[in-house]
Amino acid sequence: MTYCVAMRVDRGLVFLSDTRTNAGVDHVSTFRKMTVFEQPGERVLVLLTAGNLALTQSVVQLLSEPTDPEHPTPWNVPNMFEAARLVGRAAREVYKMHVEALHDFNIEFNCSFLLGGQIHGQCMRLFQIYAAGNFIEASTMSPYFQIGEAKYGKPILDRVLTPAMPLDEAAKCALISMDSTLRSNVSVGLPLDLMVYEKDSLRITKFALIDHENEYFRMIHSSWGARLRQVFTEIPDPQWTPLGALPAGRSPMRSEPPLASHGAYPAACEPAPAQTLAQHLGPKKEPD
């Protein structure tokens, strides 16, 4: 599996992806899931992928080396919207190539993409593209997208990330989101690709390949857990109201035990019918 997150804030874009793939617990590999299409001074497009590795690699290959030289490419599309459409078309083309074989082997067409960047003279944009080729765009109200194992790293993004956040803080937020995912899901793993794009720069200026030896990420891993435990300890324990003092409608909903046929509750120690029958029969007699 994988985890990728991309953010669009006022001052730029942040992209972060892990590199772990697996086909079972005994077949774990490392593949990079971030691809950059860059013409310095003219355009920067960054693509993150998640899902079936064979399918996502086929999509990236079609984008990098189109089968028809007349077809548009990430290096010549006129705007980011057309770039998102281009990725969607590539996904549908891969589906058409493999749909029969996937069906025969009962394999789901599972792939998703994050595409962000900027083309000269236009604004930054960020898209999430689905397996069917359709897509949605990030906004000031929803400034980030996730693909892959998204649930573990989502809370910090919802609580902290805002469009006005500085780029370095947004990168820190992405790394904490990734650390939370690494802590809870073994199918996501180091090394990580982290890229920060500065608005209107039209070139890549900040990139890091983060492995186990990266001191900053090790600091995040240790200090974030310690600070969470500290805050947890500082929050007061719950204050309880005595059960008998609870107002009507706020006490537990109870289910009464069933009544026996004679109107009384069955005794807890009453023997089971089979046991009673065996006891009444007495010892077994030998045949005459």
BALOBA-1460 file (C-alpha; in Angstrom, 3 decimals):
// residues 288
<rec num="1" residu="m" x="0.000" y="0.000" z="0.000"/>
<rec num="2" residu="t" x="1.078" y="3.628" z="0.106"/>
<rec num="3" residu="y" x="0.311" y="7.047" z="1.507"/>
<rec num="4" residu="c" x="0.576" y="10.294" z="-0.431"/>
<rec num="5" residu="v" x="-0.525" y="13.776" z="0.574"/>
<rec num="6" residu="a" x="-0.479" y="17.050" z="-1.357"/>
<rec num="7" residu="m" x="-1.339" y="20.530" z="-0.074"/>
<rec num="8" residu="r" x="-2.098" y="23.839" z="-1.727"/>
<rec num="9" residu="v" x="-1.462" y="26.855" z="0.488"/>
<rec num="10" residu="d" x="-1.209" y="30.520" z="-0.433"/>
<rec num="11" residu="r" x="2.576" y="30.442" z="-0.802"/>
<rec num="12" residu="g" x="2.990" y="27.201" z="-2.710"/>
<rec num="13" residu="l" x="2.462" y="23.458" z="-2.892"/>
<rec num="14" residu="v" x="3.695" y="20.577" z="-0.728"/>
<rec num="15" residu="f" x="3.968" y="16.970" z="-1.933"/>
<rec num="16" residu="l" x="4.884" y="13.948" z="0.197"/>
<rec num="17" residu="s" x="4.867" y="10.237" z="-0.666"/>
<rec num="18" residu="d" x="6.221" y="7.030" z="0.810"/>
<rec num="19" residu="t" x="7.953" y="4.321" z="-1.234"/>
<rec num="20" residu="r" x="6.728" y="1.004" z="0.176"/>
<rec num="21" residu="t" x="4.817" y="-1.513" z="-1.902"/>
<rec num="22" residu="n" x="3.819" y="-5.020" z="-0.939"/>
<rec num="23" residu="a" x="2.158" y="-8.094" z="-2.365"/>
<rec num="24" residu="g" x="1.840" y="-9.859" z="0.969"/>
<rec num="25" residu="v" x="3.903" y="-9.827" z="4.139"/>
<rec num="26" residu="d" x="6.752" y="-11.751" z="2.510"/>
<rec num="27" residu="h" x="7.079" y="-9.538" z="-0.583"/>
<rec num="28" residu="v" x="7.816" y="-5.934" z="0.382"/>
<rec num="29" residu="s" x="9.597" y="-3.640" z="-2.075"/>
<rec num="30" residu="t" x="10.548" y="0.000" z="-2.524"/>
<rec num="31" residu="f" x="9.290" y="2.055" z="-5.474"/>
<rec num="32" residu="r" x="9.106" y="5.817" z="-5.727"/>
<rec num="33" residu="k" x="5.618" y="7.204" z="-6.342"/>
<rec num="34" residu="m" x="6.453" y="10.824" z="-7.129"/>
<rec num="35" residu="t" x="7.148" y="11.914" z="-10.710"/>
<rec num="36" residu="v" x="8.180" y="15.458" z="-11.652"/>
<rec num="37" residu="f" x="7.609" y="17.081" z="-15.047"/>
<rec num="38" residu="e" x="9.683" y="20.264" z="-15.048"/>
<rec num="39" residu="q" x="10.730" y="22.886" z="-17.568"/>
<rec num="40" residu="p" x="12.457" y="25.489" z="-15.368"/>
<rec num="41" residu="g" x="10.966" y="28.926" z="-15.884"/>
<rec num="42" residu="e" x="8.000" y="27.549" z="-17.845"/>
<rec num="43" residu="r" x="6.219" y="24.831" z="-15.836"/>
<rec num="44" residu="v" x="6.387" y="22.415" z="-12.913"/>
<rec num="45" residu="l" x="3.977" y="19.483" z="-12.603"/>
<rec num="46" residu="v" x="4.192" y="16.884" z="-9.830"/>
<rec num="47" residu="l" x="2.321" y="13.561" z="-9.973"/>
<rec num="48" residu="l" x="1.792" y="11.234" z="-6.981"/>
<rec num="49" residu="t" x="0.401" y="7.726" z="-7.487"/>
<rec num="50" residu="a" x="-1.264" y="5.065" z="-5.336"/>
<rec num="51" residu="g" x="-2.844" y="1.690" z="-6.011"/>
<rec num="52" residu="n" x="-1.796" y="-1.253" z="-8.154"/>
<rec num="53" residu="l" x="1.848" y="-0.553" z="-9.000"/>
<rec num="54" residu="a" x="1.708" y="-2.145" z="-12.455"/>
<rec num="55" residu="l" x="-1.249" y="0.053" z="-13.396"/>
<rec num="56" residu="t" x="0.153" y="3.312" z="-12.012"/>
<rec num="57" residu="q" x="3.516" y="2.702" z="-13.681"/>
<rec num="58" residu="s" x="1.715" y="2.151" z="-16.986"/>
<rec num="59" residu="v" x="-0.068" y="5.492" z="-16.591"/>
<rec num="60" residu="v" x="3.197" y="7.306" z="-15.828"/>
<rec num="61" residu="q" x="4.838" y="5.619" z="-18.821"/>
<rec num="62" residu="l" x="2.064" y="6.772" z="-21.156"/>
<rec num="63" residu="l" x="2.448" y="10.318" z="-19.871"/>
<rec num="64" residu="s" x="6.236" y="10.274" z="-20.215"/>
<rec num="65" residu="e" x="6.356" y="8.511" z="-23.591"/>
<rec num="66" residu="p" x="3.007" y="8.827" z="-25.403"/>
<rec num="67" residu="t" x="2.321" y="6.258" z="-28.117"/>
<rec num="68" residu="d" x="1.313" y="9.015" z="-30.550"/>
<rec num="69" residu="p" x="3.791" y="11.917" z="-30.883"/>
<rec num="70" residu="e" x="0.887" y="14.191" z="-31.841"/>
<rec num="71" residu="h" x="-0.843" y="13.652" z="-28.505"/>
<rec num="72" residu="p" x="-0.457" y="16.302" z="-25.777"/>
<rec num="73" residu="t" x="2.061" y="15.670" z="-23.011"/>
<rec num="74" residu="p" x="2.676" y="17.151" z="-19.553"/>
<rec num="75" residu="w" x="5.324" y="19.357" z="-21.174"/>
<rec num="76" residu="n" x="2.996" y="21.042" z="-23.675"/>
<rec num="77" residu="v" x="-0.571" y="21.084" z="-22.276"/>
<rec num="78" residu="p" x="-1.803" y="24.687" z="-22.129"/>
<rec num="79" residu="n" x="-3.044" y="24.651" z="-18.525"/>
<rec num="80" residu="m" x="-3.326" y="22.530" z="-15.379"/>
<rec num="81" residu="f" x="-6.927" y="21.570" z="-16.101"/>
<rec num="82" residu="e" x="-5.825" y="19.977" z="-19.369"/>
<rec num="83" residu="a" x="-2.973" y="18.291" z="-17.508"/>
<rec num="84" residu="a" x="-5.498" y="16.667" z="-15.156"/>
<rec num="85" residu="r" x="-7.585" y="15.566" z="-18.143"/>
<rec num="86" residu="l" x="-4.425" y="14.110" z="-19.687"/>
<rec num="87" residu="v" x="-3.782" y="11.942" z="-16.620"/>
<rec num="88" residu="g" x="-7.419" y="10.838" z="-16.627"/>
<rec num="89" residu="r" x="-7.235" y="9.831" z="-20.285"/>
<rec num="90" residu="a" x="-4.050" y="7.868" z="-19.639"/>
<rec num="91" residu="a" x="-5.773" y="5.997" z="-16.786"/>
<rec num="92" residu="r" x="-8.712" y="5.107" z="-19.037"/>
<rec num="93" residu="e" x="-6.347" y="3.967" z="-21.790"/>
<rec num="94" residu="v" x="-4.544" y="1.647" z="-19.367"/>
<rec num="95" residu="y" x="-7.922" y="0.310" z="-18.257"/>
<rec num="96" residu="k" x="-8.904" y="-0.492" z="-21.850"/>
<rec num="97" residu="m" x="-5.603" y="-2.296" z="-22.411"/>
<rec num="98" residu="h" x="-5.938" y="-4.523" z="-19.334"/>
<rec num="99" residu="v" x="-9.650" y="-4.769" z="-18.510"/>
<rec num="100" residu="e" x="-10.164" y="-8.302" z="-19.884"/>
<rec num="101" residu="a" x="-7.102" y="-9.742" z="-18.154"/>
<rec num="102" residu="l" x="-7.980" y="-8.000" z="-14.893"/>
<rec num="103" residu="h" x="-11.487" y="-9.437" z="-15.068"/>
<rec num="104" residu="d" x="-10.198" y="-12.951" z="-15.822"/>
<rec num="105" residu="f" x="-7.914" y="-12.860" z="-12.782"/>
<rec num="106" residu="n" x="-10.477" y="-11.092" z="-10.566"/>
<rec num="107" residu="i" x="-8.187" y="-8.078" z="-10.031"/>
<rec num="108" residu="e" x="-9.666" y="-4.662" z="-9.312"/>
<rec num="109" residu="f" x="-8.600" y="-1.691" z="-11.426"/>
<rec num="110" residu="n" x="-7.203" y="0.202" z="-8.459"/>
<rec num="111" residu="c" x="-5.263" y="3.418" z="-9.013"/>
<rec num="112" residu="s" x="-5.497" y="7.060" z="-7.968"/>
<rec num="113" residu="f" x="-3.411" y="10.169" z="-8.520"/>
<rec num="114" residu="l" x="-2.597" y="13.606" z="-7.151"/>
<rec num="115" residu="l" x="-1.467" y="16.202" z="-9.674"/>
<rec num="116" residu="g" x="-0.335" y="19.695" z="-8.788"/>
<rec num="117" residu="g" x="1.809" y="22.429" z="-10.211"/>
<rec num="118" residu="q" x="1.923" y="25.674" z="-12.118"/>
<rec num="119" residu="i" x="2.334" y="26.758" z="-15.731"/>
<rec num="120" residu="h" x="3.789" y="30.147" z="-16.683"/>
<rec num="121" residu="g" x="1.216" y="32.934" z="-16.549"/>
<rec num="122" residu="q" x="-1.318" y="30.858" z="-14.612"/>
<rec num="123" residu="c" x="-2.134" y="30.111" z="-10.995"/>
<rec num="124" residu="m" x="-1.131" y="27.037" z="-9.008"/>
<rec num="125" residu="r" x="-3.649" y="24.189" z="-9.034"/>
<rec num="126" residu="l" x="-4.011" y="20.823" z="-7.320"/>
<rec num="127" residu="f" x="-6.205" y="17.892" z="-8.428"/>
<rec num="128" residu="q" x="-7.169" y="14.432" z="-7.226"/>
<rec num="129" residu="i" x="-7.754" y="12.050" z="-10.138"/>
<rec num="130" residu="y" x="-9.709" y="8.822" z="-9.756"/>
<rec num="131" residu="a" x="-9.369" y="5.477" z="-11.533"/>
<rec num="132" residu="a" x="-12.225" y="6.384" z="-13.897"/>
<rec num="133" residu="g" x="-10.300" y="9.453" z="-15.052"/>
<rec num="134" residu="n" x="-12.597" y="11.998" z="-13.419"/>
<rec num="135" residu="f" x="-11.130" y="14.468" z="-10.947"/>
<rec num="136" residu="i" x="-11.754" y="17.178" z="-8.368"/>
<rec num="137" residu="e" x="-9.765" y="20.307" z="-7.504"/>
<rec num="138" residu="a" x="-8.490" y="21.590" z="-4.161"/>
<rec num="139" residu="s" x="-9.853" y="24.885" z="-2.832"/>
<rec num="140" residu="t" x="-9.352" y="27.242" z="0.092"/>
<rec num="141" residu="m" x="-11.957" y="25.238" z="2.018"/>
<rec num="142" residu="s" x="-10.324" y="21.904" z="1.119"/>
<rec num="143" residu="p" x="-6.625" y="22.701" z="0.675"/>
<rec num="144" residu="y" x="-5.259" y="19.145" z="0.679"/>
<rec num="145" residu="f" x="-5.767" y="15.715" z="-0.861"/>
<rec num="146" residu="q" x="-4.704" y="12.236" z="0.268"/>
<rec num="147" residu="i" x="-4.519" y="8.905" z="-1.538"/>
<rec num="148" residu="g" x="-3.680" y="5.448" z="-0.233"/>
<rec num="149" residu="e" x="-3.770" y="4.853" z="3.526"/>
<rec num="150" residu="a" x="-5.330" y="8.222" z="4.286"/>
<rec num="151" residu="k" x="-7.204" y="7.761" z="7.568"/>
<rec num="152" residu="y" x="-4.258" y="7.698" z="9.983"/>
<rec num="153" residu="g" x="-2.751" y="10.999" z="8.863"/>
<rec num="154" residu="k" x="-5.983" y="12.930" z="8.353"/>
<rec num="155" residu="p" x="-6.684" y="14.312" z="11.880"/>
<rec num="156" residu="i" x="-3.592" y="16.551" z="12.027"/>
<rec num="157" residu="l" x="-4.415" y="17.995" z="8.593"/>
<rec num="158" residu="d" x="-7.997" y="18.787" z="9.568"/>
<rec num="159" residu="r" x="-6.954" y="20.410" z="12.844"/>
<rec num="160" residu="v" x="-3.873" y="22.375" z="11.767"/>
<rec num="161" residu="l" x="-3.626" y="23.038" z="8.022"/>
<rec num="162" residu="t" x="-4.900" y="26.386" z="6.697"/>
<rec num="163" residu="p" x="-4.310" y="28.151" z="3.357"/>
<rec num="164" residu="a" x="-2.422" y="30.945" z="5.148"/>
<rec num="165" residu="m" x="0.114" y="28.536" z="6.673"/>
<rec num="166" residu="p" x="3.765" y="29.168" z="5.654"/>
<rec num="167" residu="l" x="5.285" y="26.549" z="3.362"/>
<rec num="168" residu="d" x="7.746" y="25.177" z="5.908"/>
<rec num="169" residu="e" x="4.953" y="24.728" z="8.448"/>
<rec num="170" residu="a" x="2.842" y="22.979" z="5.817"/>
<rec num="171" residu="a" x="5.763" y="20.634" z="5.109"/>
<rec num="172" residu="k" x="6.065" y="19.956" z="8.845"/>
<rec num="173" residu="c" x="2.335" y="19.210" z="8.983"/>
<rec num="174" residu="a" x="2.692" y="16.754" z="6.088"/>
<rec num="175" residu="l" x="5.582" y="14.981" z="7.826"/>
<rec num="176" residu="i" x="3.611" y="14.639" z="11.073"/>
<rec num="177" residu="s" x="0.711" y="13.242" z="9.044"/>
<rec num="178" residu="m" x="3.089" y="10.709" z="7.493"/>
<rec num="179" residu="d" x="4.614" y="9.820" z="10.870"/>
<rec num="180" residu="s" x="1.146" y="9.074" z="12.261"/>
<rec num="181" residu="t" x="0.520" y="6.787" z="9.295"/>
<rec num="182" residu="l" x="3.862" y="5.005" z="9.678"/>
<rec num="183" residu="r" x="3.096" y="4.476" z="13.373"/>
<rec num="184" residu="s" x="-0.220" y="2.735" z="12.674"/>
<rec num="185" residu="n" x="0.221" y="0.970" z="9.329"/>
<rec num="186" residu="v" x="3.117" y="-1.303" z="8.369"/>
<rec num="187" residu="s" x="2.174" y="-1.169" z="4.672"/>
<rec num="188" residu="v" x="3.558" y="2.400" z="4.524"/>
<rec num="189" residu="g" x="7.291" y="2.897" z="4.922"/>
<rec num="190" residu="l" x="10.449" y="4.932" z="4.441"/>
<rec num="191" residu="p" x="12.137" y="6.418" z="2.506"/>
<rec num="192" residu="l" x="9.906" y="9.402" z="1.749"/>
<rec num="193" residu="d" x="9.920" y="11.880" z="-1.127"/>
<rec num="194" residu="l" x="9.203" y="15.429" z="0.094"/>
<rec num="195" residu="m" x="8.914" y="18.293" z="-2.377"/>
<rec num="196" residu="v" x="7.984" y="21.927" z="-1.740"/>
<rec num="197" residu="y" x="7.081" y="24.199" z="-4.645"/>
<rec num="198" residu="e" x="7.249" y="27.958" z="-4.084"/>
<rec num="199" residu="k" x="4.535" y="29.957" z="-5.829"/>
<rec num="200" residu="d" x="5.554" y="31.528" z="-9.181"/>
<rec num="201" residu="s" x="9.087" y="30.096" z="-9.000"/>
<rec num="202" residu="l" x="8.389" y="27.707" z="-11.913"/>
<rec num="203" residu="r" x="11.212" y="25.453" z="-10.749"/>
<rec num="204" residu="i" x="11.885" y="22.933" z="-8.003"/>
<rec num="205" residu="t" x="13.817" y="24.568" z="-5.167"/>
<rec num="206" residu="k" x="13.202" y="22.315" z="-2.141"/>
<rec num="207" residu="f" x="13.364" y="18.520" z="-2.176"/>
<rec num="208" residu="a" x="14.412" y="15.850" z="0.327"/>
<rec num="209" residu="l" x="14.645" y="12.065" z="0.226"/>
<rec num="210" residu="i" x="13.978" y="11.133" z="3.853"/>
<rec num="211" residu="d" x="15.258" y="7.816" z="5.210"/>
<rec num="212" residu="h" x="15.843" y="6.337" z="8.677"/>
<rec num="213" residu="e" x="18.955" y="8.487" z="9.135"/>
<rec num="214" residu="n" x="17.195" y="11.823" z="8.581"/>
<rec num="215" residu="e" x="17.646" y="13.732" z="11.848"/>
<rec num="216" residu="y" x="14.706" y="16.082" z="11.366"/>
<rec num="217" residu="f" x="12.226" y="13.270" z="10.747"/>
<rec num="218" residu="r" x="13.625" y="11.297" z="13.686"/>
<rec num="219" residu="m" x="13.071" y="14.389" z="15.843"/>
<rec num="220" residu="i" x="9.461" y="14.652" z="14.631"/>
<rec num="221" residu="h" x="8.879" y="10.965" z="15.357"/>
<rec num="222" residu="s" x="10.131" y="11.200" z="18.940"/>
<rec num="223" residu="s" x="8.945" y="14.687" z="19.928"/>
<rec num="224" residu="w" x="5.449" y="14.407" z="18.429"/>
<rec num="225" residu="g" x="4.725" y="11.257" z="20.413"/>
<rec num="226" residu="a" x="6.180" y="12.763" z="23.596"/>
<rec num="227" residu="r" x="4.186" y="16.000" z="23.218"/>
<rec num="228" residu="l" x="0.967" y="14.075" z="22.613"/>
<rec num="229" residu="r" x="1.513" y="12.083" z="25.800"/>
<rec num="230" residu="q" x="2.291" y="15.302" z="27.690"/>
<rec num="231" residu="v" x="-0.885" y="17.024" z="26.496"/>
<rec num="232" residu="f" x="-2.887" y="13.873" z="27.240"/>
<rec num="233" residu="t" x="-1.582" y="13.881" z="30.811"/>
<rec num="234" residu="e" x="-2.383" y="17.576" z="31.275"/>
<rec num="235" residu="i" x="-6.025" y="17.230" z="30.210"/>
<rec num="236" residu="p" x="-8.215" y="16.714" z="33.332"/>
<rec num="237" residu="d" x="-9.856" y="13.338" z="33.882"/>
<rec num="238" residu="p" x="-13.647" y="13.061" z="33.384"/>
<rec num="239" residu="q" x="-15.932" y="14.260" z="36.206"/>
<rec num="240" residu="w" x="-18.773" y="11.835" z="36.939"/>
<rec num="241" residu="t" x="-22.312" y="12.496" z="38.184"/>
<rec num="242" residu="p" x="-23.633" y="9.793" z="40.570"/>
<rec num="243" residu="l" x="-25.871" y="7.420" z="38.646"/>
<rec num="244" residu="g" x="-28.855" y="8.032" z="40.923"/>
<rec num="245" residu="a" x="-28.599" y="11.791" z="40.378"/>
<rec num="246" residu="l" x="-28.863" y="11.649" z="36.597"/>
<rec num="247" residu="p" x="-31.970" y="13.401" z="35.228"/>
<rec num="248" residu="a" x="-34.652" y="11.473" z="33.385"/>
<rec num="249" residu="g" x="-33.617" y="10.466" z="29.899"/>
<rec num="250" residu="r" x="-29.880" y="10.551" z="30.690"/>
<rec num="251" residu="s" x="-29.507" y="7.205" z="32.445"/>
<rec num="252" residu="p" x="-28.369" y="4.052" z="30.611"/>
<rec num="253" residu="m" x="-30.913" y="2.277" z="28.434"/>
<rec num="254" residu="r" x="-31.485" y="-1.080" z="30.081"/>
<rec num="255" residu="s" x="-32.866" y="-4.375" z="28.837"/>
<rec num="256" residu="e" x="-34.601" y="-6.467" z="31.526"/>
<rec num="257" residu="p" x="-33.874" y="-10.211" z="31.771"/>
<rec num="258" residu="p" x="-36.640" y="-12.465" z="30.377"/>
<rec num="259" residu="l" x="-39.331" y="-13.924" z="32.682"/>
<rec num="260" residu="a" x="-39.764" y="-17.696" z="33.067"/>
<rec num="261" residu="s" x="-43.072" y="-19.255" z="31.983"/>
<rec num="262" residu="h" x="-44.305" y="-19.399" z="35.609"/>
<rec num="263" residu="g" x="-43.660" y="-15.690" z="36.073"/>
<rec num="264" residu="a" x="-40.463" y="-15.855" z="38.120"/>
<rec num="265" residu="y" x="-36.886" y="-15.320" z="37.089"/>
<rec num="266" residu="p" x="-34.999" y="-18.606" z="36.552"/>
<rec num="267" residu="a" x="-32.536" y="-19.427" z="39.304"/>
<rec num="268" residu="a" x="-28.959" y="-18.790" z="38.287"/>
<rec num="269" residu="c" x="-27.865" y="-22.177" z="39.620"/>
<rec num="270" residu="e" x="-30.808" y="-24.224" z="38.299"/>
<rec num="271" residu="p" x="-29.415" y="-27.278" z="36.458"/>
<rec num="272" residu="a" x="-29.906" y="-27.561" z="32.741"/>
<rec num="273" residu="p" x="-32.810" y="-29.785" z="31.584"/>
<rec num="274" residu="a" x="-30.466" y="-32.481" z="30.277"/>
<rec num="275" residu="q" x="-28.678" y="-32.658" z="33.620"/>
<rec num="276" residu="t" x="-31.984" y="-32.861" z="35.534"/>
<rec num="277" residu="l" x="-33.214" y="-35.680" z="33.346"/>
<rec num="278" residu="a" x="-30.032" y="-37.692" z="33.833"/>
<rec num="279" residu="q" x="-30.216" y="-37.278" z="37.598"/>
<rec num="280" residu="h" x="-33.859" y="-38.417" z="37.754"/>
<rec num="281" residu="l" x="-33.167" y="-41.544" z="35.745"/>
<rec num="282" residu="g" x="-30.816" y="-42.809" z="38.425"/>
<rec num="283" residu="p" x="-28.074" y="-45.396" z="37.882"/>
<rec num="284" residu="k" x="-28.297" y="-47.503" z="34.781"/>
<rec num="285" residu="k" x="-29.415" y="-51.113" z="35.470"/>
<rec num="286" residu="e" x="-27.687" y="-54.113" z="34.002"/>
<rec num="287" residu="p" x="-29.884" y="-56.192" z="31.666"/>
<rec num="288" residu="d" x="-31.315" y="-59.438" z="33.138"/>
